[in-house]
Amino acid sequence: MGLADALYRVVMRRNAVYVTFVVAGAFAGERAVDYGVHKLWEMNNVGVRYFPPPHISSFVVRVQIMCLFYDP
């Protein structure tokens, strides 16, 4: 019970400290998971070329419409 009591005294006694601890822990956990997944992705895809899928934007739509009406 010594560790639980020490944790309570340091972190959970005041609400502001507890909320700060939770937010900082969530941020650090998110960064750790993001880093781990990124490294795992890179390790599994060594030597693979990645072409991102084309995104439809207003520019692409305008070019496609212009090509429909272009008569050489």
Predicted model as a PDB file, atoms N, CA, C, CB and O in Angstrom, pLDDT in the B-factor column:
MODEL        1                                                                  
ATOM      1  N   MET A   1       0.810  -1.203   0.000  1.00 74.00           N  
ATOM      2  CA  MET A   1       0.000   0.000   0.000  1.00 74.00           C  
ATOM      3  C   MET A   1       0.853   1.266   0.000  1.00 74.00           C  
ATOM      4  CB  MET A   1      -0.921  -0.001   1.195  1.00 74.00           C  
ATOM      5  O   MET A   1       0.318   2.365  -0.142  1.00 74.00           O  
ATOM      6  N   GLY A   2       2.135   1.134   0.152  1.00 88.00           N  
ATOM      7  CA  GLY A   2       2.996   2.305   0.187  1.00 88.00           C  
ATOM      8  C   GLY A   2       3.012   3.052  -1.137  1.00 88.00           C  
ATOM      9  O   GLY A   2       3.017   4.282  -1.161  1.00 88.00           O  
ATOM     10  N   LEU A   3       3.019   2.304  -2.247  1.00 88.00           N  
ATOM     11  CA  LEU A   3       3.029   2.939  -3.564  1.00 88.00           C  
ATOM     12  C   LEU A   3       1.704   3.625  -3.850  1.00 88.00           C  
ATOM     13  CB  LEU A   3       3.330   1.910  -4.651  1.00 88.00           C  
ATOM     14  O   LEU A   3       1.680   4.724  -4.404  1.00 88.00           O  
ATOM     15  N   ALA A   4       0.598   2.986  -3.476  1.00 86.00           N  
ATOM     16  CA  ALA A   4      -0.718   3.584  -3.698  1.00 86.00           C  
ATOM     17  C   ALA A   4      -0.895   4.847  -2.864  1.00 86.00           C  
ATOM     18  CB  ALA A   4      -1.824   2.578  -3.368  1.00 86.00           C  
ATOM     19  O   ALA A   4      -1.450   5.834  -3.347  1.00 86.00           O  
ATOM     20  N   ASP A   5      -0.433   4.828  -1.631  1.00 89.00           N  
ATOM     21  CA  ASP A   5      -0.530   6.017  -0.789  1.00 89.00           C  
ATOM     22  C   ASP A   5       0.330   7.154  -1.326  1.00 89.00           C  
ATOM     23  CB  ASP A   5      -0.120   5.685   0.641  1.00 89.00           C  
ATOM     24  O   ASP A   5      -0.093   8.310  -1.327  1.00 89.00           O  
ATOM     25  N   ALA A   6       1.524   6.829  -1.778  1.00 88.00           N  
ATOM     26  CA  ALA A   6       2.400   7.856  -2.331  1.00 88.00           C  
ATOM     27  C   ALA A   6       1.798   8.439  -3.610  1.00 88.00           C  
ATOM     28  CB  ALA A   6       3.801   7.278  -2.611  1.00 88.00           C  
ATOM     29  O   ALA A   6       1.849   9.651  -3.821  1.00 88.00           O  
ATOM     30  N   LEU A   7       1.229   7.589  -4.461  1.00 84.00           N  
ATOM     31  CA  LEU A   7       0.590   8.072  -5.679  1.00 84.00           C  
ATOM     32  C   LEU A   7      -0.593   8.978  -5.347  1.00 84.00           C  
ATOM     33  CB  LEU A   7       0.129   6.893  -6.544  1.00 84.00           C  
ATOM     34  O   LEU A   7      -0.792  10.004  -5.997  1.00 84.00           O  
ATOM     35  N   TYR A   8      -1.366   8.607  -4.350  1.00 86.00           N  
ATOM     36  CA  TYR A   8      -2.499   9.438  -3.945  1.00 86.00           C  
ATOM     37  C   TYR A   8      -2.024  10.789  -3.429  1.00 86.00           C  
ATOM     38  CB  TYR A   8      -3.330   8.725  -2.871  1.00 86.00           C  
ATOM     39  O   TYR A   8      -2.582  11.827  -3.785  1.00 86.00           O  
ATOM     40  N   ARG A   9      -0.995  10.775  -2.590  1.00 87.00           N  
ATOM     41  CA  ARG A   9      -0.499  12.032  -2.027  1.00 87.00           C  
ATOM     42  C   ARG A   9       0.065  12.969  -3.089  1.00 87.00           C  
ATOM     43  CB  ARG A   9       0.563  11.748  -0.990  1.00 87.00           C  
ATOM     44  O   ARG A   9      -0.111  14.184  -2.999  1.00 87.00           O  
ATOM     45  N   VAL A  10       0.740  12.415  -4.092  1.00 86.00           N  
ATOM     46  CA  VAL A  10       1.397  13.246  -5.096  1.00 86.00           C  
ATOM     47  C   VAL A  10       0.426  13.684  -6.188  1.00 86.00           C  
ATOM     48  CB  VAL A  10       2.569  12.495  -5.714  1.00 86.00           C  
ATOM     49  O   VAL A  10       0.445  14.847  -6.590  1.00 86.00           O  
ATOM     50  N   VAL A  11      -0.419  12.783  -6.674  1.00 84.00           N  
ATOM     51  CA  VAL A  11      -1.189  13.069  -7.878  1.00 84.00           C  
ATOM     52  C   VAL A  11      -2.660  13.357  -7.599  1.00 84.00           C  
ATOM     53  CB  VAL A  11      -1.081  11.919  -8.828  1.00 84.00           C  
ATOM     54  O   VAL A  11      -3.208  14.319  -8.137  1.00 84.00           O  
ATOM     55  N   MET A  12      -3.292  12.561  -6.789  1.00 83.00           N  
ATOM     56  CA  MET A  12      -4.749  12.603  -6.728  1.00 83.00           C  
ATOM     57  C   MET A  12      -5.331  13.441  -5.609  1.00 83.00           C  
ATOM     58  CB  MET A  12      -5.260  11.246  -6.601  1.00 83.00           C  
ATOM     59  O   MET A  12      -6.553  13.497  -5.470  1.00 83.00           O  
ATOM     60  N   ARG A  13      -4.534  14.071  -4.833  1.00 86.00           N  
ATOM     61  CA  ARG A  13      -5.082  14.838  -3.719  1.00 86.00           C  
ATOM     62  C   ARG A  13      -5.763  16.116  -4.205  1.00 86.00           C  
ATOM     63  CB  ARG A  13      -3.978  15.180  -2.720  1.00 86.00           C  
ATOM     64  O   ARG A  13      -6.821  16.486  -3.694  1.00 86.00           O  
ATOM     65  N   ARG A  14      -5.170  16.787  -5.179  1.00 88.00           N  
ATOM     66  CA  ARG A  14      -5.765  18.034  -5.692  1.00 88.00           C  
ATOM     67  C   ARG A  14      -6.278  17.796  -7.104  1.00 88.00           C  
ATOM     68  CB  ARG A  14      -4.730  19.207  -5.675  1.00 88.00           C  
ATOM     69  O   ARG A  14      -5.627  17.128  -7.907  1.00 88.00           O  
ATOM     70  N   ASN A  15      -7.428  18.337  -7.395  1.00 89.00           N  
ATOM     71  CA  ASN A  15      -8.085  18.113  -8.674  1.00 89.00           C  
ATOM     72  C   ASN A  15      -7.265  18.671  -9.834  1.00 89.00           C  
ATOM     73  CB  ASN A  15      -9.469  18.739  -8.667  1.00 89.00           C  
ATOM     74  O   ASN A  15      -7.166  18.016 -10.872  1.00 89.00           O  
ATOM     75  N   ALA A  16      -6.683  19.838  -9.698  1.00 91.00           N  
ATOM     76  CA  ALA A  16      -5.922  20.437 -10.790  1.00 91.00           C  
ATOM     77  C   ALA A  16      -4.701  19.594 -11.142  1.00 91.00           C  
ATOM     78  CB  ALA A  16      -5.491  21.854 -10.421  1.00 91.00           C  
ATOM     79  O   ALA A  16      -4.368  19.444 -12.317  1.00 91.00           O  
ATOM     80  N   VAL A  17      -4.039  19.047 -10.138  1.00 89.00           N  
ATOM     81  CA  VAL A  17      -2.872  18.202 -10.384  1.00 89.00           C  
ATOM     82  C   VAL A  17      -3.311  16.898 -11.055  1.00 89.00           C  
ATOM     83  CB  VAL A  17      -2.114  17.908  -9.057  1.00 89.00           C  
ATOM     84  O   VAL A  17      -2.636  16.411 -11.962  1.00 89.00           O  
ATOM     85  N   TYR A  18      -4.420  16.340 -10.622  1.00 90.00           N  
ATOM     86  CA  TYR A  18      -4.922  15.096 -11.201  1.00 90.00           C  
ATOM     87  C   TYR A  18      -5.306  15.291 -12.670  1.00 90.00           C  
ATOM     88  CB  TYR A  18      -6.130  14.585 -10.400  1.00 90.00           C  
ATOM     89  O   TYR A  18      -4.963  14.464 -13.515  1.00 90.00           O  
ATOM     90  N   VAL A  19      -6.011  16.376 -12.973  1.00 93.00           N  
ATOM     91  CA  VAL A  19      -6.412  16.646 -14.355  1.00 93.00           C  
ATOM     92  C   VAL A  19      -5.178  16.867 -15.226  1.00 93.00           C  
ATOM     93  CB  VAL A  19      -7.348  17.877 -14.422  1.00 93.00           C  
ATOM     94  O   VAL A  19      -5.124  16.370 -16.351  1.00 93.00           O  
ATOM     95  N   THR A  20      -4.198  17.597 -14.728  1.00 92.00           N  
ATOM     96  CA  THR A  20      -2.966  17.820 -15.473  1.00 92.00           C  
ATOM     97  C   THR A  20      -2.245  16.502 -15.727  1.00 92.00           C  
ATOM     98  CB  THR A  20      -2.053  18.789 -14.719  1.00 92.00           C  
ATOM     99  O   THR A  20      -1.730  16.273 -16.821  1.00 92.00           O  
ATOM    100  N   PHE A  21      -2.208  15.644 -14.727  1.00 91.00           N  
ATOM    101  CA  PHE A  21      -1.573  14.339 -14.859  1.00 91.00           C  
ATOM    102  C   PHE A  21      -2.278  13.491 -15.917  1.00 91.00           C  
ATOM    103  CB  PHE A  21      -1.570  13.609 -13.511  1.00 91.00           C  
ATOM    104  O   PHE A  21      -1.614  12.828 -16.713  1.00 91.00           O  
ATOM    105  N   VAL A  22      -3.597  13.502 -15.939  1.00 93.00           N  
ATOM    106  CA  VAL A  22      -4.361  12.727 -16.913  1.00 93.00           C  
ATOM    107  C   VAL A  22      -4.148  13.258 -18.324  1.00 93.00           C  
ATOM    108  CB  VAL A  22      -5.849  12.748 -16.563  1.00 93.00           C  
ATOM    109  O   VAL A  22      -3.950  12.477 -19.255  1.00 93.00           O  
ATOM    110  N   VAL A  23      -4.185  14.581 -18.493  1.00 95.00           N  
ATOM    111  CA  VAL A  23      -4.011  15.174 -19.821  1.00 95.00           C  
ATOM    112  C   VAL A  23      -2.593  14.925 -20.334  1.00 95.00           C  
ATOM    113  CB  VAL A  23      -4.309  16.691 -19.782  1.00 95.00           C  
ATOM    114  O   VAL A  23      -2.406  14.558 -21.494  1.00 95.00           O  
ATOM    115  N   ALA A  24      -1.598  15.122 -19.472  1.00 95.00           N  
ATOM    116  CA  ALA A  24      -0.213  14.881 -19.883  1.00 95.00           C  
ATOM    117  C   ALA A  24       0.008  13.401 -20.196  1.00 95.00           C  
ATOM    118  CB  ALA A  24       0.765  15.345 -18.784  1.00 95.00           C  
ATOM    119  O   ALA A  24       0.727  13.072 -21.140  1.00 95.00           O  
ATOM    120  N   GLY A  25      -0.594  12.519 -19.426  1.00 94.00           N  
ATOM    121  CA  GLY A  25      -0.476  11.088 -19.689  1.00 94.00           C  
ATOM    122  C   GLY A  25      -1.134  10.691 -20.995  1.00 94.00           C  
ATOM    123  O   GLY A  25      -0.605   9.851 -21.724  1.00 94.00           O  
ATOM    124  N   ALA A  26      -2.286  11.285 -21.303  1.00 96.00           N  
ATOM    125  CA  ALA A  26      -2.960  10.994 -22.573  1.00 96.00           C  
ATOM    126  C   ALA A  26      -2.120  11.487 -23.742  1.00 96.00           C  
ATOM    127  CB  ALA A  26      -4.360  11.643 -22.612  1.00 96.00           C  
ATOM    128  O   ALA A  26      -2.005  10.797 -24.755  1.00 96.00           O  
ATOM    129  N   PHE A  27      -1.536  12.666 -23.616  1.00 94.00           N  
ATOM    130  CA  PHE A  27      -0.696  13.202 -24.677  1.00 94.00           C  
ATOM    131  C   PHE A  27       0.539  12.333 -24.888  1.00 94.00           C  
ATOM    132  CB  PHE A  27      -0.284  14.637 -24.354  1.00 94.00           C  
ATOM    133  O   PHE A  27       0.882  12.004 -26.023  1.00 94.00           O  
ATOM    134  N   ALA A  28       1.207  11.961 -23.798  1.00 96.00           N  
ATOM    135  CA  ALA A  28       2.403  11.121 -23.907  1.00 96.00           C  
ATOM    136  C   ALA A  28       2.051   9.737 -24.459  1.00 96.00           C  
ATOM    137  CB  ALA A  28       3.090  10.984 -22.534  1.00 96.00           C  
ATOM    138  O   ALA A  28       2.806   9.186 -25.260  1.00 96.00           O  
ATOM    139  N   GLY A  29       0.927   9.176 -24.047  1.00 95.00           N  
ATOM    140  CA  GLY A  29       0.506   7.876 -24.556  1.00 95.00           C  
ATOM    141  C   GLY A  29       0.175   7.929 -26.031  1.00 95.00           C  
ATOM    142  O   GLY A  29       0.497   7.004 -26.777  1.00 95.00           O  
ATOM    143  N   GLU A  30      -0.469   9.007 -26.458  1.00 94.00           N  
ATOM    144  CA  GLU A  30      -0.797   9.152 -27.879  1.00 94.00           C  
ATOM    145  C   GLU A  30       0.463   9.255 -28.714  1.00 94.00           C  
ATOM    146  CB  GLU A  30      -1.679  10.382 -28.108  1.00 94.00           C  
ATOM    147  O   GLU A  30       0.549   8.649 -29.782  1.00 94.00           O  
ATOM    148  N   ARG A  31       1.440  10.011 -28.246  1.00 95.00           N  
ATOM    149  CA  ARG A  31       2.708  10.152 -28.971  1.00 95.00           C  
ATOM    150  C   ARG A  31       3.449   8.813 -29.027  1.00 95.00           C  
ATOM    151  CB  ARG A  31       3.597  11.227 -28.302  1.00 95.00           C  
ATOM    152  O   ARG A  31       4.028   8.471 -30.058  1.00 95.00           O  
ATOM    153  N   ALA A  32       3.436   8.062 -27.938  1.00 95.00           N  
ATOM    154  CA  ALA A  32       4.120   6.767 -27.911  1.00 95.00           C  
ATOM    155  C   ALA A  32       3.472   5.776 -28.874  1.00 95.00           C  
ATOM    156  CB  ALA A  32       4.117   6.193 -26.491  1.00 95.00           C  
ATOM    157  O   ALA A  32       4.173   5.066 -29.594  1.00 95.00           O  
ATOM    158  N   VAL A  33       2.154   5.720 -28.893  1.00 95.00           N  
ATOM    159  CA  VAL A  33       1.454   4.815 -29.799  1.00 95.00           C  
ATOM    160  C   VAL A  33       1.684   5.236 -31.249  1.00 95.00           C  
ATOM    161  CB  VAL A  33      -0.054   4.786 -29.479  1.00 95.00           C  
ATOM    162  O   VAL A  33       1.904   4.386 -32.111  1.00 95.00           O  
ATOM    163  N   ASP A  34       1.635   6.540 -31.526  1.00 93.00           N  
ATOM    164  CA  ASP A  34       1.866   7.034 -32.880  1.00 93.00           C  
ATOM    165  C   ASP A  34       3.271   6.679 -33.356  1.00 93.00           C  
ATOM    166  CB  ASP A  34       1.656   8.551 -32.938  1.00 93.00           C  
ATOM    167  O   ASP A  34       3.448   6.257 -34.499  1.00 93.00           O  
ATOM    168  N   TYR A  35       4.256   6.844 -32.504  1.00 94.00           N  
ATOM    169  CA  TYR A  35       5.639   6.510 -32.857  1.00 94.00           C  
ATOM    170  C   TYR A  35       5.790   5.011 -33.110  1.00 94.00           C  
ATOM    171  CB  TYR A  35       6.602   6.958 -31.742  1.00 94.00           C  
ATOM    172  O   TYR A  35       6.433   4.604 -34.078  1.00 94.00           O  
ATOM    173  N   GLY A  36       5.204   4.198 -32.248  1.00 94.00           N  
ATOM    174  CA  GLY A  36       5.301   2.748 -32.396  1.00 94.00           C  
ATOM    175  C   GLY A  36       4.633   2.247 -33.660  1.00 94.00           C  
ATOM    176  O   GLY A  36       5.191   1.400 -34.357  1.00 94.00           O  
ATOM    177  N   VAL A  37       3.446   2.754 -33.970  1.00 93.00           N  
ATOM    178  CA  VAL A  37       2.736   2.328 -35.170  1.00 93.00           C  
ATOM    179  C   VAL A  37       3.486   2.792 -36.412  1.00 93.00           C  
ATOM    180  CB  VAL A  37       1.295   2.875 -35.174  1.00 93.00           C  
ATOM    181  O   VAL A  37       3.556   2.062 -37.401  1.00 93.00           O  
ATOM    182  N   HIS A  38       4.048   3.995 -36.371  1.00 90.00           N  
ATOM    183  CA  HIS A  38       4.815   4.506 -37.509  1.00 90.00           C  
ATOM    184  C   HIS A  38       6.044   3.629 -37.771  1.00 90.00           C  
ATOM    185  CB  HIS A  38       5.245   5.967 -37.256  1.00 90.00           C  
ATOM    186  O   HIS A  38       6.327   3.290 -38.920  1.00 90.00           O  
ATOM    187  N   LYS A  39       6.768   3.265 -36.722  1.00 92.00           N  
ATOM    188  CA  LYS A  39       7.943   2.410 -36.889  1.00 92.00           C  
ATOM    189  C   LYS A  39       7.548   1.017 -37.372  1.00 92.00           C  
ATOM    190  CB  LYS A  39       8.719   2.309 -35.573  1.00 92.00           C  
ATOM    191  O   LYS A  39       8.242   0.436 -38.206  1.00 92.00           O  
ATOM    192  N   LEU A  40       6.458   0.482 -36.867  1.00 92.00           N  
ATOM    193  CA  LEU A  40       5.980  -0.822 -37.307  1.00 92.00           C  
ATOM    194  C   LEU A  40       5.581  -0.780 -38.781  1.00 92.00           C  
ATOM    195  CB  LEU A  40       4.793  -1.276 -36.446  1.00 92.00           C  
ATOM    196  O   LEU A  40       5.873  -1.712 -39.531  1.00 92.00           O  
ATOM    197  N   TRP A  41       4.916   0.293 -39.194  1.00 87.00           N  
ATOM    198  CA  TRP A  41       4.521   0.461 -40.593  1.00 87.00           C  
ATOM    199  C   TRP A  41       5.751   0.521 -41.498  1.00 87.00           C  
ATOM    200  CB  TRP A  41       3.670   1.734 -40.764  1.00 87.00           C  
ATOM    201  O   TRP A  41       5.789  -0.128 -42.543  1.00 87.00           O  
ATOM    202  N   GLU A  42       6.757   1.304 -41.094  1.00 86.00           N  
ATOM    203  CA  GLU A  42       7.969   1.411 -41.892  1.00 86.00           C  
ATOM    204  C   GLU A  42       8.716   0.079 -41.960  1.00 86.00           C  
ATOM    205  CB  GLU A  42       8.877   2.491 -41.323  1.00 86.00           C  
ATOM    206  O   GLU A  42       9.256  -0.276 -43.008  1.00 86.00           O  
ATOM    207  N   MET A  43       8.748  -0.653 -40.859  1.00 89.00           N  
ATOM    208  CA  MET A  43       9.453  -1.926 -40.821  1.00 89.00           C  
ATOM    209  C   MET A  43       8.776  -2.957 -41.737  1.00 89.00           C  
ATOM    210  CB  MET A  43       9.517  -2.453 -39.379  1.00 89.00           C  
ATOM    211  O   MET A  43       9.462  -3.753 -42.379  1.00 89.00           O  
ATOM    212  N   ASN A  44       7.453  -2.949 -41.800  1.00 86.00           N  
ATOM    213  CA  ASN A  44       6.739  -3.906 -42.639  1.00 86.00           C  
ATOM    214  C   ASN A  44       6.742  -3.514 -44.112  1.00 86.00           C  
ATOM    215  CB  ASN A  44       5.321  -4.047 -42.157  1.00 86.00           C  
ATOM    216  O   ASN A  44       6.484  -4.362 -44.966  1.00 86.00           O  
ATOM    217  N   ASN A  45       7.024  -2.268 -44.428  1.00 83.00           N  
ATOM    218  CA  ASN A  45       6.956  -1.803 -45.810  1.00 83.00           C  
ATOM    219  C   ASN A  45       8.312  -1.347 -46.327  1.00 83.00           C  
ATOM    220  CB  ASN A  45       5.958  -0.675 -45.930  1.00 83.00           C  
ATOM    221  O   ASN A  45       8.380  -0.371 -47.074  1.00 83.00           O  
ATOM    222  N   VAL A  46       9.375  -2.014 -45.959  1.00 83.00           N  
ATOM    223  CA  VAL A  46      10.702  -1.662 -46.440  1.00 83.00           C  
ATOM    224  C   VAL A  46      10.775  -2.012 -47.925  1.00 83.00           C  
ATOM    225  CB  VAL A  46      11.819  -2.400 -45.625  1.00 83.00           C  
ATOM    226  O   VAL A  46      10.467  -3.136 -48.322  1.00 83.00           O  
ATOM    227  N   GLY A  47      11.180  -1.055 -48.729  1.00 79.00           N  
ATOM    228  CA  GLY A  47      11.327  -1.276 -50.150  1.00 79.00           C  
ATOM    229  C   GLY A  47      10.054  -1.157 -50.954  1.00 79.00           C  
ATOM    230  O   GLY A  47      10.081  -1.366 -52.167  1.00 79.00           O  
ATOM    231  N   VAL A  48       8.948  -0.830 -50.329  1.00 75.00           N  
ATOM    232  CA  VAL A  48       7.681  -0.693 -51.037  1.00 75.00           C  
ATOM    233  C   VAL A  48       7.464   0.779 -51.344  1.00 75.00           C  
ATOM    234  CB  VAL A  48       6.496  -1.275 -50.203  1.00 75.00           C  
ATOM    235  O   VAL A  48       7.589   1.631 -50.464  1.00 75.00           O  
ATOM    236  N   ARG A  49       7.140   1.070 -52.587  1.00 74.00           N  
ATOM    237  CA  ARG A  49       6.854   2.449 -52.956  1.00 74.00           C  
ATOM    238  C   ARG A  49       5.390   2.719 -52.659  1.00 74.00           C  
ATOM    239  CB  ARG A  49       7.186   2.722 -54.458  1.00 74.00           C  
ATOM    240  O   ARG A  49       4.515   1.928 -53.011  1.00 74.00           O  
ATOM    241  N   TYR A  50       5.142   3.818 -52.022  1.00 67.00           N  
ATOM    242  CA  TYR A  50       3.774   4.177 -51.646  1.00 67.00           C  
ATOM    243  C   TYR A  50       3.323   5.365 -52.478  1.00 67.00           C  
ATOM    244  CB  TYR A  50       3.676   4.501 -50.129  1.00 67.00           C  
ATOM    245  O   TYR A  50       3.942   6.429 -52.456  1.00 67.00           O  
ATOM    246  N   PHE A  51       2.254   5.172 -53.199  1.00 63.00           N  
ATOM    247  CA  PHE A  51       1.642   6.259 -53.950  1.00 63.00           C  
ATOM    248  C   PHE A  51       0.333   6.604 -53.261  1.00 63.00           C  
ATOM    249  CB  PHE A  51       1.415   5.873 -55.457  1.00 63.00           C  
ATOM    250  O   PHE A  51      -0.574   5.773 -53.210  1.00 63.00           O  
ATOM    251  N   PRO A  52       0.220   7.792 -52.740  1.00 59.00           N  
ATOM    252  CA  PRO A  52      -1.024   8.144 -52.053  1.00 59.00           C  
ATOM    253  C   PRO A  52      -2.194   8.173 -53.022  1.00 59.00           C  
ATOM    254  CB  PRO A  52      -0.887   9.500 -51.358  1.00 59.00           C  
ATOM    255  O   PRO A  52      -2.018   8.506 -54.194  1.00 59.00           O  
ATOM    256  N   PRO A  53      -3.373   7.831 -52.554  1.00 59.00           N  
ATOM    257  CA  PRO A  53      -4.531   7.840 -53.447  1.00 59.00           C  
ATOM    258  C   PRO A  53      -4.833   9.260 -53.902  1.00 59.00           C  
ATOM    259  CB  PRO A  53      -5.762   7.226 -52.751  1.00 59.00           C  
ATOM    260  O   PRO A  53      -4.613  10.216 -53.159  1.00 59.00           O  
ATOM    261  N   PRO A  54      -5.331   9.395 -55.106  1.00 60.00           N  
ATOM    262  CA  PRO A  54      -5.630  10.745 -55.583  1.00 60.00           C  
ATOM    263  C   PRO A  54      -6.807  11.327 -54.816  1.00 60.00           C  
ATOM    264  CB  PRO A  54      -5.929  10.736 -57.093  1.00 60.00           C  
ATOM    265  O   PRO A  54      -7.819  10.658 -54.605  1.00 60.00           O  
ATOM    266  N   HIS A  55      -6.667  12.545 -54.412  1.00 61.00           N  
ATOM    267  CA  HIS A  55      -7.733  13.235 -53.701  1.00 61.00           C  
ATOM    268  C   HIS A  55      -8.479  14.121 -54.683  1.00 61.00           C  
ATOM    269  CB  HIS A  55      -7.174  14.067 -52.514  1.00 61.00           C  
ATOM    270  O   HIS A  55      -7.875  14.828 -55.490  1.00 61.00           O  
ATOM    271  N   ILE A  56      -9.753  14.072 -54.603  1.00 56.00           N  
ATOM    272  CA  ILE A  56     -10.547  14.907 -55.498  1.00 56.00           C  
ATOM    273  C   ILE A  56     -10.649  16.284 -54.865  1.00 56.00           C  
ATOM    274  CB  ILE A  56     -11.969  14.290 -55.759  1.00 56.00           C  
ATOM    275  O   ILE A  56     -11.222  16.462 -53.790  1.00 56.00           O  
ATOM    276  N   SER A  57     -10.091  17.226 -55.548  1.00 58.00           N  
ATOM    277  CA  SER A  57     -10.186  18.606 -55.098  1.00 58.00           C  
ATOM    278  C   SER A  57     -10.895  19.399 -56.181  1.00 58.00           C  
ATOM    279  CB  SER A  57      -8.778  19.208 -54.782  1.00 58.00           C  
ATOM    280  O   SER A  57     -11.175  18.882 -57.263  1.00 58.00           O  
ATOM    281  N   SER A  58     -11.173  20.619 -55.891  1.00 59.00           N  
ATOM    282  CA  SER A  58     -11.870  21.448 -56.867  1.00 59.00           C  
ATOM    283  C   SER A  58     -11.011  21.638 -58.115  1.00 59.00           C  
ATOM    284  CB  SER A  58     -12.235  22.813 -56.255  1.00 59.00           C  
ATOM    285  O   SER A  58     -11.550  21.746 -59.217  1.00 59.00           O  
ATOM    286  N   PHE A  59      -9.693  21.681 -57.966  1.00 60.00           N  
ATOM    287  CA  PHE A  59      -8.806  21.840 -59.117  1.00 60.00           C  
ATOM    288  C   PHE A  59      -8.897  20.636 -60.043  1.00 60.00           C  
ATOM    289  CB  PHE A  59      -7.361  22.042 -58.656  1.00 60.00           C  
ATOM    290  O   PHE A  59      -8.982  20.790 -61.261  1.00 60.00           O  
ATOM    291  N   VAL A  60      -8.879  19.440 -59.470  1.00 61.00           N  
ATOM    292  CA  VAL A  60      -8.951  18.218 -60.273  1.00 61.00           C  
ATOM    293  C   VAL A  60     -10.289  18.156 -60.990  1.00 61.00           C  
ATOM    294  CB  VAL A  60      -8.750  16.963 -59.391  1.00 61.00           C  
ATOM    295  O   VAL A  60     -10.342  17.784 -62.163  1.00 61.00           O  
ATOM    296  N   VAL A  61     -11.358  18.509 -60.315  1.00 62.00           N  
ATOM    297  CA  VAL A  61     -12.680  18.473 -60.939  1.00 62.00           C  
ATOM    298  C   VAL A  61     -12.744  19.471 -62.085  1.00 62.00           C  
ATOM    299  CB  VAL A  61     -13.783  18.771 -59.905  1.00 62.00           C  
ATOM    300  O   VAL A  61     -13.299  19.164 -63.140  1.00 62.00           O  
ATOM    301  N   ARG A  62     -12.186  20.662 -61.893  1.00 62.00           N  
ATOM    302  CA  ARG A  62     -12.191  21.654 -62.962  1.00 62.00           C  
ATOM    303  C   ARG A  62     -11.399  21.167 -64.169  1.00 62.00           C  
ATOM    304  CB  ARG A  62     -11.621  22.978 -62.460  1.00 62.00           C  
ATOM    305  O   ARG A  62     -11.826  21.364 -65.306  1.00 62.00           O  
ATOM    306  N   VAL A  63     -10.252  20.535 -63.939  1.00 62.00           N  
ATOM    307  CA  VAL A  63      -9.440  20.019 -65.048  1.00 62.00           C  
ATOM    308  C   VAL A  63     -10.188  18.927 -65.778  1.00 62.00           C  
ATOM    309  CB  VAL A  63      -8.087  19.487 -64.542  1.00 62.00           C  
ATOM    310  O   VAL A  63     -10.153  18.877 -67.007  1.00 62.00           O  
ATOM    311  N   GLN A  64     -10.862  18.052 -65.056  1.00 58.00           N  
ATOM    312  CA  GLN A  64     -11.615  16.983 -65.701  1.00 58.00           C  
ATOM    313  C   GLN A  64     -12.757  17.550 -66.537  1.00 58.00           C  
ATOM    314  CB  GLN A  64     -12.160  16.007 -64.654  1.00 58.00           C  
ATOM    315  O   GLN A  64     -13.019  17.051 -67.631  1.00 58.00           O  
ATOM    316  N   ILE A  65     -13.431  18.566 -66.055  1.00 64.00           N  
ATOM    317  CA  ILE A  65     -14.516  19.187 -66.809  1.00 64.00           C  
ATOM    318  C   ILE A  65     -13.967  19.876 -68.052  1.00 64.00           C  
ATOM    319  CB  ILE A  65     -15.281  20.195 -65.930  1.00 64.00           C  
ATOM    320  O   ILE A  65     -14.569  19.800 -69.123  1.00 64.00           O  
ATOM    321  N   MET A  66     -12.817  20.552 -67.913  1.00 59.00           N  
ATOM    322  CA  MET A  66     -12.221  21.204 -69.069  1.00 59.00           C  
ATOM    323  C   MET A  66     -11.832  20.182 -70.135  1.00 59.00           C  
ATOM    324  CB  MET A  66     -11.000  22.020 -68.646  1.00 59.00           C  
ATOM    325  O   MET A  66     -11.959  20.456 -71.328  1.00 59.00           O  
ATOM    326  N   CYS A  67     -11.361  19.012 -69.719  1.00 61.00           N  
ATOM    327  CA  CYS A  67     -10.972  17.980 -70.675  1.00 61.00           C  
ATOM    328  C   CYS A  67     -12.175  17.424 -71.416  1.00 61.00           C  
ATOM    329  CB  CYS A  67     -10.237  16.857 -69.968  1.00 61.00           C  
ATOM    330  O   CYS A  67     -12.048  16.995 -72.563  1.00 61.00           O  
ATOM    331  N   LEU A  68     -13.324  17.424 -70.791  1.00 61.00           N  
ATOM    332  CA  LEU A  68     -14.535  16.932 -71.450  1.00 61.00           C  
ATOM    333  C   LEU A  68     -14.920  17.809 -72.644  1.00 61.00           C  
ATOM    334  CB  LEU A  68     -15.693  16.874 -70.449  1.00 61.00           C  
ATOM    335  O   LEU A  68     -15.400  17.316 -73.665  1.00 61.00           O  
ATOM    336  N   PHE A  69     -14.703  19.109 -72.495  1.00 63.00           N  
ATOM    337  CA  PHE A  69     -15.110  20.051 -73.533  1.00 63.00           C  
ATOM    338  C   PHE A  69     -13.970  20.460 -74.454  1.00 63.00           C  
ATOM    339  CB  PHE A  69     -15.700  21.274 -72.902  1.00 63.00           C  
ATOM    340  O   PHE A  69     -14.159  21.331 -75.303  1.00 63.00           O  
ATOM    341  N   TYR A  70     -12.805  19.863 -74.314  1.00 60.00           N  
ATOM    342  CA  TYR A  70     -11.667  20.216 -75.150  1.00 60.00           C  
ATOM    343  C   TYR A  70     -11.749  19.445 -76.461  1.00 60.00           C  
ATOM    344  CB  TYR A  70     -10.331  19.925 -74.421  1.00 60.00           C  
ATOM    345  O   TYR A  70     -11.842  18.217 -76.461  1.00 60.00           O  
ATOM    346  N   ASP A  71     -11.715  20.154 -77.555  1.00 61.00           N  
ATOM    347  CA  ASP A  71     -11.800  19.523 -78.868  1.00 61.00           C  
ATOM    348  C   ASP A  71     -10.583  19.935 -79.683  1.00 61.00           C  
ATOM    349  CB  ASP A  71     -13.121  19.914 -79.601  1.00 61.00           C  
ATOM    350  O   ASP A  71     -10.537  21.056 -80.190  1.00 61.00           O  
ATOM    351  N   PRO A  72      -9.599  19.057 -79.820  1.00 57.00           N  
ATOM    352  CA  PRO A  72      -8.375  19.462 -80.546  1.00 57.00           C  
ATOM    353  C   PRO A  72      -8.578  19.546 -82.043  1.00 57.00           C  
ATOM    354  CB  PRO A  72      -7.253  18.493 -80.257  1.00 57.00           C  
ATOM    355  O   PRO A  72      -7.643  19.871 -82.775  1.00 57.00           O  
TER     356      PRO A  72                                                      
ENDMDL                                                                          
END                                                                             
